[in-house]
Structure formats: C-alpha cells, structure tokens
Amino acid sequence: MSLAEIEQAQRAARLARARFEATLAATQDRLRPANLANEAWDGVKEKSASVAEDAVDAVKQRPGTVGAVLGAIALFLARKPVARAVGGVISRVRNEIGSEDELAALEPQPAKTRRRRSS
C-alpha cells in the first residue's frame, strides 16, 4: 500500500467518524426526555384535533341521537340526586293524600251483584 492510499484511507476514516459523531449527536438530541415529551405532546394534540373534528362531524350528522345519548349519560351520572328528588316528591304526595287505609276508603267499592237461583 502506498503512502497516498494510506492517507486517503485515513481521510475516509475521519470523514466516516465525523458522520458517525454527527449522527450520534442528533440521535442523543432526539432522545432527550424533553424532546421526547414534546414530540409525544405534539402527537397527542394532532390526534385529539382529529378526534374532535370527527366528533363534530358525527354530531352534525345525527344531532338527535347524540342528544339522547348525552341525556342518558347525564341521567346516569345524576341518578342518586334524581332518585332523592323523585323520592321526596312521592313522599310529599303520600303525606298529602294520607295513609293507605285512607286511600282504600276513597276508592269506589265494586257493586254487589245478586245471583239468580236456577229453578
């Protein structure tokens, strides 16, 4: 091997090492926790924007269905307060009307019918 070939090989090795170090530095920079978090956050923002856009389109296509579903969810989440309110109303109505014996006395009694004797 000649001296020129050795110098050319050394130059190629230095260039390869410089490319490797630049690649390594770029990789280390991308793998920093702050950069990873920023990239993840950007991905979440893009995905959430896409999901929100799809949701708006779905609501525009079926507003009645979406309203019914949201109403059912609201009733499910508020089931205990609604049950307490309905129970209170029923209790007040019962107190105003009176006891069950009083209610039974208010109901019309069926008329007594006579049976005919067969001759």
NORQUI-V265004 format. One record per helix or strand of 3 or more residues. SS is the DSSP state (A for helix, B for strand). FROM is the first residue (numbers start at 1). TO is the last residue. Records with the same first field share a line. If there is no record, write none. Layout:
SS=FROM-TO, FROM-TO
//
This chain:
A=3-30, 33-61, 63-77, 79-97, 100-106
//
